[in-house]
Amino acid sequence: MEATDRRIVDLLRKDGRLSYTDLGKILGLSTSAAHQRVRRLEERGVITGYTVRIDADQVGLPITAFISVTPVDPGAADDIPERLRELSEIEACYSVAGDENYILKIRCGTPSDLEDLIGRIRAAAAVSTRTTVVLSTPWE
């Protein structure tokens, strides 16, 4: 990837709402050149989508936790991500090296909601879990 495209990706990672005009000004490109480069990055699959960051506290999801999961039966099919995909509290699923197979990033409203979610994860995917609750997020 050339330097200008890498710079576009870095700028859009920081602010996905940056206009083509502003992007062009920062990079020394015309608005249409910036637009063409972004479109090509999208077509190549480098940019796969745009998202919004929210204040989880303000939308009633003040609890963030990481739940490590390990299959109860190590010989079972590795379909954990598919089994858990529909649980809306799960924000991300990471396949990891180490003692666990996956680490899930979750957000929920109350400790009781977290306890309920852990039970649903265990039942849906036949896994054992280890949970780490986030106390604060200095940056993300």
Biotite code that builds the C-alpha atoms (Angstrom):
import biotite.structure as struc

atoms = struc.array([
    struc.Atom([0.000, 0.000, 0.000], chain_id="A", res_id=1, res_name="MET", atom_name="CA", element="C"),
    struc.Atom([1.440, 3.358, -0.942], chain_id="A", res_id=2, res_name="GLU", atom_name="CA", element="C"),
    struc.Atom([2.010, 6.130, 1.582], chain_id="A", res_id=3, res_name="ALA", atom_name="CA", element="C"),
    struc.Atom([-0.952, 8.302, 0.550], chain_id="A", res_id=4, res_name="THR", atom_name="CA", element="C"),
    struc.Atom([-3.397, 5.415, 0.851], chain_id="A", res_id=5, res_name="ASP", atom_name="CA", element="C"),
    struc.Atom([-1.926, 4.452, 4.217], chain_id="A", res_id=6, res_name="ARG", atom_name="CA", element="C"),
    struc.Atom([-2.363, 8.069, 5.358], chain_id="A", res_id=7, res_name="ARG", atom_name="CA", element="C"),
    struc.Atom([-6.001, 8.040, 4.190], chain_id="A", res_id=8, res_name="ILE", atom_name="CA", element="C"),
    struc.Atom([-6.643, 4.890, 6.201], chain_id="A", res_id=9, res_name="VAL", atom_name="CA", element="C"),
    struc.Atom([-5.010, 6.409, 9.286], chain_id="A", res_id=10, res_name="ASP", atom_name="CA", element="C"),
    struc.Atom([-7.033, 9.616, 8.977], chain_id="A", res_id=11, res_name="LEU", atom_name="CA", element="C"),
    struc.Atom([-10.332, 7.771, 8.470], chain_id="A", res_id=12, res_name="LEU", atom_name="CA", element="C"),
    struc.Atom([-9.593, 5.451, 11.403], chain_id="A", res_id=13, res_name="ARG", atom_name="CA", element="C"),
    struc.Atom([-9.399, 8.549, 13.600], chain_id="A", res_id=14, res_name="LYS", atom_name="CA", element="C"),
    struc.Atom([-12.410, 10.271, 12.032], chain_id="A", res_id=15, res_name="ASP", atom_name="CA", element="C"),
    struc.Atom([-14.585, 8.262, 9.652], chain_id="A", res_id=16, res_name="GLY", atom_name="CA", element="C"),
    struc.Atom([-16.755, 11.344, 9.026], chain_id="A", res_id=17, res_name="ARG", atom_name="CA", element="C"),
    struc.Atom([-13.927, 13.345, 7.448], chain_id="A", res_id=18, res_name="LEU", atom_name="CA", element="C"),
    struc.Atom([-15.206, 14.882, 4.217], chain_id="A", res_id=19, res_name="SER", atom_name="CA", element="C"),
    struc.Atom([-13.444, 14.294, 0.914], chain_id="A", res_id=20, res_name="TYR", atom_name="CA", element="C"),
    struc.Atom([-12.706, 18.032, 0.814], chain_id="A", res_id=21, res_name="THR", atom_name="CA", element="C"),
    struc.Atom([-11.035, 17.977, 4.237], chain_id="A", res_id=22, res_name="ASP", atom_name="CA", element="C"),
    struc.Atom([-9.200, 14.757, 3.390], chain_id="A", res_id=23, res_name="LEU", atom_name="CA", element="C"),
    struc.Atom([-7.928, 16.357, 0.185], chain_id="A", res_id=24, res_name="GLY", atom_name="CA", element="C"),
    struc.Atom([-6.765, 19.502, 2.010], chain_id="A", res_id=25, res_name="LYS", atom_name="CA", element="C"),
    struc.Atom([-4.838, 17.458, 4.580], chain_id="A", res_id=26, res_name="ILE", atom_name="CA", element="C"),
    struc.Atom([-3.205, 15.323, 1.884], chain_id="A", res_id=27, res_name="LEU", atom_name="CA", element="C"),
    struc.Atom([-2.680, 18.023, -0.733], chain_id="A", res_id=28, res_name="GLY", atom_name="CA", element="C"),
    struc.Atom([-5.162, 16.377, -3.134], chain_id="A", res_id=29, res_name="LEU", atom_name="CA", element="C"),
    struc.Atom([-8.240, 17.639, -4.904], chain_id="A", res_id=30, res_name="SER", atom_name="CA", element="C"),
    struc.Atom([-11.610, 16.632, -3.494], chain_id="A", res_id=31, res_name="THR", atom_name="CA", element="C"),
    struc.Atom([-12.232, 14.299, -6.448], chain_id="A", res_id=32, res_name="SER", atom_name="CA", element="C"),
    struc.Atom([-8.791, 12.679, -6.118], chain_id="A", res_id=33, res_name="ALA", atom_name="CA", element="C"),
    struc.Atom([-9.422, 12.040, -2.410], chain_id="A", res_id=34, res_name="ALA", atom_name="CA", element="C"),
    struc.Atom([-12.846, 10.586, -3.237], chain_id="A", res_id=35, res_name="HIS", atom_name="CA", element="C"),
    struc.Atom([-11.385, 8.302, -5.931], chain_id="A", res_id=36, res_name="GLN", atom_name="CA", element="C"),
    struc.Atom([-8.689, 7.019, -3.597], chain_id="A", res_id=37, res_name="ARG", atom_name="CA", element="C"),
    struc.Atom([-11.201, 6.272, -0.828], chain_id="A", res_id=38, res_name="VAL", atom_name="CA", element="C"),
    struc.Atom([-13.509, 4.537, -3.307], chain_id="A", res_id=39, res_name="ARG", atom_name="CA", element="C"),
    struc.Atom([-10.602, 2.368, -4.572], chain_id="A", res_id=40, res_name="ARG", atom_name="CA", element="C"),
    struc.Atom([-9.691, 1.458, -0.971], chain_id="A", res_id=41, res_name="LEU", atom_name="CA", element="C"),
    struc.Atom([-13.319, 0.418, -0.426], chain_id="A", res_id=42, res_name="GLU", atom_name="CA", element="C"),
    struc.Atom([-13.386, -1.605, -3.669], chain_id="A", res_id=43, res_name="GLU", atom_name="CA", element="C"),
    struc.Atom([-10.141, -3.388, -2.709], chain_id="A", res_id=44, res_name="ARG", atom_name="CA", element="C"),
    struc.Atom([-11.626, -4.294, 0.665], chain_id="A", res_id=45, res_name="GLY", atom_name="CA", element="C"),
    struc.Atom([-9.112, -2.223, 2.636], chain_id="A", res_id=46, res_name="VAL", atom_name="CA", element="C"),
    struc.Atom([-11.933, -0.068, 4.000], chain_id="A", res_id=47, res_name="ILE", atom_name="CA", element="C"),
    struc.Atom([-14.724, -2.463, 4.903], chain_id="A", res_id=48, res_name="THR", atom_name="CA", element="C"),
    struc.Atom([-17.180, -0.099, 6.559], chain_id="A", res_id=49, res_name="GLY", atom_name="CA", element="C"),
    struc.Atom([-17.746, 2.900, 8.758], chain_id="A", res_id=50, res_name="TYR", atom_name="CA", element="C"),
    struc.Atom([-18.896, 2.911, 12.351], chain_id="A", res_id=51, res_name="THR", atom_name="CA", element="C"),
    struc.Atom([-19.774, 5.196, 15.218], chain_id="A", res_id=52, res_name="VAL", atom_name="CA", element="C"),
    struc.Atom([-18.309, 5.255, 18.714], chain_id="A", res_id=53, res_name="ARG", atom_name="CA", element="C"),
    struc.Atom([-20.758, 5.775, 21.532], chain_id="A", res_id=54, res_name="ILE", atom_name="CA", element="C"),
    struc.Atom([-20.585, 6.627, 25.206], chain_id="A", res_id=55, res_name="ASP", atom_name="CA", element="C"),
    struc.Atom([-21.651, 3.250, 26.579], chain_id="A", res_id=56, res_name="ALA", atom_name="CA", element="C"),
    struc.Atom([-22.688, 4.754, 29.933], chain_id="A", res_id=57, res_name="ASP", atom_name="CA", element="C"),
    struc.Atom([-25.150, 7.099, 28.235], chain_id="A", res_id=58, res_name="GLN", atom_name="CA", element="C"),
    struc.Atom([-26.869, 4.259, 26.370], chain_id="A", res_id=59, res_name="VAL", atom_name="CA", element="C"),
    struc.Atom([-27.243, 2.116, 29.486], chain_id="A", res_id=60, res_name="GLY", atom_name="CA", element="C"),
    struc.Atom([-24.246, -0.202, 28.970], chain_id="A", res_id=61, res_name="LEU", atom_name="CA", element="C"),
    struc.Atom([-21.804, 0.851, 31.688], chain_id="A", res_id=62, res_name="PRO", atom_name="CA", element="C"),
    struc.Atom([-20.260, -2.590, 32.212], chain_id="A", res_id=63, res_name="ILE", atom_name="CA", element="C"),
    struc.Atom([-17.496, -3.723, 29.866], chain_id="A", res_id=64, res_name="THR", atom_name="CA", element="C"),
    struc.Atom([-15.937, -7.139, 30.354], chain_id="A", res_id=65, res_name="ALA", atom_name="CA", element="C"),
    struc.Atom([-13.742, -9.624, 28.565], chain_id="A", res_id=66, res_name="PHE", atom_name="CA", element="C"),
    struc.Atom([-14.937, -13.216, 28.705], chain_id="A", res_id=67, res_name="ILE", atom_name="CA", element="C"),
    struc.Atom([-12.417, -15.906, 27.846], chain_id="A", res_id=68, res_name="SER", atom_name="CA", element="C"),
    struc.Atom([-14.006, -19.093, 26.546], chain_id="A", res_id=69, res_name="VAL", atom_name="CA", element="C"),
    struc.Atom([-12.713, -22.641, 26.260], chain_id="A", res_id=70, res_name="THR", atom_name="CA", element="C"),
    struc.Atom([-14.715, -25.594, 24.914], chain_id="A", res_id=71, res_name="PRO", atom_name="CA", element="C"),
    struc.Atom([-15.816, -28.069, 27.567], chain_id="A", res_id=72, res_name="VAL", atom_name="CA", element="C"),
    struc.Atom([-15.054, -30.829, 25.022], chain_id="A", res_id=73, res_name="ASP", atom_name="CA", element="C"),
    struc.Atom([-11.747, -30.018, 23.288], chain_id="A", res_id=74, res_name="PRO", atom_name="CA", element="C"),
    struc.Atom([-12.629, -32.488, 20.539], chain_id="A", res_id=75, res_name="GLY", atom_name="CA", element="C"),
    struc.Atom([-15.872, -30.702, 19.620], chain_id="A", res_id=76, res_name="ALA", atom_name="CA", element="C"),
    struc.Atom([-16.202, -28.764, 16.381], chain_id="A", res_id=77, res_name="ALA", atom_name="CA", element="C"),
    struc.Atom([-14.787, -25.241, 16.599], chain_id="A", res_id=78, res_name="ASP", atom_name="CA", element="C"),
    struc.Atom([-18.009, -23.349, 15.878], chain_id="A", res_id=79, res_name="ASP", atom_name="CA", element="C"),
    struc.Atom([-18.019, -21.087, 18.926], chain_id="A", res_id=80, res_name="ILE", atom_name="CA", element="C"),
    struc.Atom([-18.115, -17.783, 16.974], chain_id="A", res_id=81, res_name="PRO", atom_name="CA", element="C"),
    struc.Atom([-21.130, -18.944, 14.972], chain_id="A", res_id=82, res_name="GLU", atom_name="CA", element="C"),
    struc.Atom([-22.963, -20.125, 18.082], chain_id="A", res_id=83, res_name="ARG", atom_name="CA", element="C"),
    struc.Atom([-22.447, -16.766, 19.805], chain_id="A", res_id=84, res_name="LEU", atom_name="CA", element="C"),
    struc.Atom([-22.920, -14.405, 16.851], chain_id="A", res_id=85, res_name="ARG", atom_name="CA", element="C"),
    struc.Atom([-26.536, -13.542, 17.736], chain_id="A", res_id=86, res_name="GLU", atom_name="CA", element="C"),
    struc.Atom([-25.829, -12.431, 21.319], chain_id="A", res_id=87, res_name="LEU", atom_name="CA", element="C"),
    struc.Atom([-26.107, -8.654, 20.965], chain_id="A", res_id=88, res_name="SER", atom_name="CA", element="C"),
    struc.Atom([-24.074, -7.906, 24.091], chain_id="A", res_id=89, res_name="GLU", atom_name="CA", element="C"),
    struc.Atom([-20.953, -9.334, 22.420], chain_id="A", res_id=90, res_name="ILE", atom_name="CA", element="C"),
    struc.Atom([-19.124, -6.478, 20.734], chain_id="A", res_id=91, res_name="GLU", atom_name="CA", element="C"),
    struc.Atom([-16.141, -8.479, 19.432], chain_id="A", res_id=92, res_name="ALA", atom_name="CA", element="C"),
    struc.Atom([-14.881, -12.066, 19.288], chain_id="A", res_id=93, res_name="CYS", atom_name="CA", element="C"),
    struc.Atom([-11.119, -12.657, 19.103], chain_id="A", res_id=94, res_name="TYR", atom_name="CA", element="C"),
    struc.Atom([-9.452, -15.995, 18.351], chain_id="A", res_id=95, res_name="SER", atom_name="CA", element="C"),
    struc.Atom([-6.384, -16.116, 20.585], chain_id="A", res_id=96, res_name="VAL", atom_name="CA", element="C"),
    struc.Atom([-3.295, -18.167, 21.322], chain_id="A", res_id=97, res_name="ALA", atom_name="CA", element="C"),
    struc.Atom([-2.913, -19.391, 24.881], chain_id="A", res_id=98, res_name="GLY", atom_name="CA", element="C"),
    struc.Atom([-5.091, -21.260, 27.343], chain_id="A", res_id=99, res_name="ASP", atom_name="CA", element="C"),
    struc.Atom([-8.393, -19.970, 25.949], chain_id="A", res_id=100, res_name="GLU", atom_name="CA", element="C"),
    struc.Atom([-9.713, -20.339, 22.418], chain_id="A", res_id=101, res_name="ASN", atom_name="CA", element="C"),
    struc.Atom([-11.579, -17.031, 22.180], chain_id="A", res_id=102, res_name="TYR", atom_name="CA", element="C"),
    struc.Atom([-11.905, -13.781, 24.094], chain_id="A", res_id=103, res_name="ILE", atom_name="CA", element="C"),
    struc.Atom([-15.200, -11.916, 23.860], chain_id="A", res_id=104, res_name="LEU", atom_name="CA", element="C"),
    struc.Atom([-15.554, -8.194, 24.481], chain_id="A", res_id=105, res_name="LYS", atom_name="CA", element="C"),
    struc.Atom([-18.993, -7.489, 25.912], chain_id="A", res_id=106, res_name="ILE", atom_name="CA", element="C"),
    struc.Atom([-21.022, -4.541, 27.136], chain_id="A", res_id=107, res_name="ARG", atom_name="CA", element="C"),
    struc.Atom([-24.056, -4.801, 29.373], chain_id="A", res_id=108, res_name="CYS", atom_name="CA", element="C"),
    struc.Atom([-26.132, -2.822, 31.823], chain_id="A", res_id=109, res_name="GLY", atom_name="CA", element="C"),
    struc.Atom([-25.870, -4.454, 35.236], chain_id="A", res_id=110, res_name="THR", atom_name="CA", element="C"),
    struc.Atom([-23.932, -7.171, 37.081], chain_id="A", res_id=111, res_name="PRO", atom_name="CA", element="C"),
    struc.Atom([-27.094, -9.273, 36.866], chain_id="A", res_id=112, res_name="SER", atom_name="CA", element="C"),
    struc.Atom([-27.134, -8.798, 33.067], chain_id="A", res_id=113, res_name="ASP", atom_name="CA", element="C"),
    struc.Atom([-23.502, -9.937, 32.966], chain_id="A", res_id=114, res_name="LEU", atom_name="CA", element="C"),
    struc.Atom([-24.289, -13.016, 35.023], chain_id="A", res_id=115, res_name="GLU", atom_name="CA", element="C"),
    struc.Atom([-27.200, -13.848, 32.706], chain_id="A", res_id=116, res_name="ASP", atom_name="CA", element="C"),
    struc.Atom([-25.028, -13.362, 29.617], chain_id="A", res_id=117, res_name="LEU", atom_name="CA", element="C"),
    struc.Atom([-22.317, -15.671, 30.965], chain_id="A", res_id=118, res_name="ILE", atom_name="CA", element="C"),
    struc.Atom([-24.959, -18.357, 31.468], chain_id="A", res_id=119, res_name="GLY", atom_name="CA", element="C"),
    struc.Atom([-26.263, -17.891, 27.916], chain_id="A", res_id=120, res_name="ARG", atom_name="CA", element="C"),
    struc.Atom([-22.722, -18.068, 26.500], chain_id="A", res_id=121, res_name="ILE", atom_name="CA", element="C"),
    struc.Atom([-21.999, -21.284, 28.387], chain_id="A", res_id=122, res_name="ARG", atom_name="CA", element="C"),
    struc.Atom([-25.263, -22.870, 27.248], chain_id="A", res_id=123, res_name="ALA", atom_name="CA", element="C"),
    struc.Atom([-25.088, -21.751, 23.618], chain_id="A", res_id=124, res_name="ALA", atom_name="CA", element="C"),
    struc.Atom([-21.482, -22.750, 22.976], chain_id="A", res_id=125, res_name="ALA", atom_name="CA", element="C"),
    struc.Atom([-20.774, -25.514, 25.523], chain_id="A", res_id=126, res_name="ALA", atom_name="CA", element="C"),
    struc.Atom([-17.805, -23.621, 26.957], chain_id="A", res_id=127, res_name="VAL", atom_name="CA", element="C"),
    struc.Atom([-16.233, -22.789, 30.268], chain_id="A", res_id=128, res_name="SER", atom_name="CA", element="C"),
    struc.Atom([-15.605, -19.102, 30.896], chain_id="A", res_id=129, res_name="THR", atom_name="CA", element="C"),
    struc.Atom([-13.288, -16.755, 32.749], chain_id="A", res_id=130, res_name="ARG", atom_name="CA", element="C"),
    struc.Atom([-14.454, -13.165, 33.076], chain_id="A", res_id=131, res_name="THR", atom_name="CA", element="C"),
    struc.Atom([-12.474, -9.979, 33.584], chain_id="A", res_id=132, res_name="THR", atom_name="CA", element="C"),
    struc.Atom([-14.524, -6.852, 34.337], chain_id="A", res_id=133, res_name="VAL", atom_name="CA", element="C"),
    struc.Atom([-13.112, -3.524, 33.130], chain_id="A", res_id=134, res_name="VAL", atom_name="CA", element="C"),
    struc.Atom([-12.848, -0.890, 35.877], chain_id="A", res_id=135, res_name="LEU", atom_name="CA", element="C"),
    struc.Atom([-12.028, 2.047, 33.624], chain_id="A", res_id=136, res_name="SER", atom_name="CA", element="C"),
    struc.Atom([-10.929, 2.755, 30.057], chain_id="A", res_id=137, res_name="THR", atom_name="CA", element="C"),
    struc.Atom([-8.172, 5.386, 29.942], chain_id="A", res_id=138, res_name="PRO", atom_name="CA", element="C"),
    struc.Atom([-8.224, 5.157, 26.100], chain_id="A", res_id=139, res_name="TRP", atom_name="CA", element="C"),
    struc.Atom([-9.558, 2.852, 23.425], chain_id="A", res_id=140, res_name="GLU", atom_name="CA", element="C"),
])
